């Protein structure tokens, strides 16, 4: 398991890889996606991303599980993207993007609650 830490905006982003080697392109993607989250809530304290290879076999293809943990004042927002059961292999980058889309929605919901607005209303 390898770890890499970046400082994006005002909060640290930590990438952890399990089951495969660290990837510079994935590190860049994670940093870019984390930086986008700052637009939705400027109080993010930290972000930890675990990318895990779950099915390393050739017959079943490669599948990835991505955990995104956002530390915000008063809460930890945990997002888990489970691997899809598909005969077509899914790359890690697609799973990371999917996890950050979910993280963005969770962060928006959290920001709305903090602002006292009901869920789903601007």
Secondary structure as UniProt FT lines:
FT   STRAND          2..8
FT   TURN            9..10
FT   STRAND          11..18
FT   HELIX           24..37
FT   TURN            38..40
FT   TURN            42..43
FT   STRAND          44..53
FT   TURN            58..60
FT   STRAND          64..72
FT   TURN            73..74
FT   STRAND          75..81
FT   HELIX           92..114
FT   TURN            115..116
FT   TURN            119..120
//
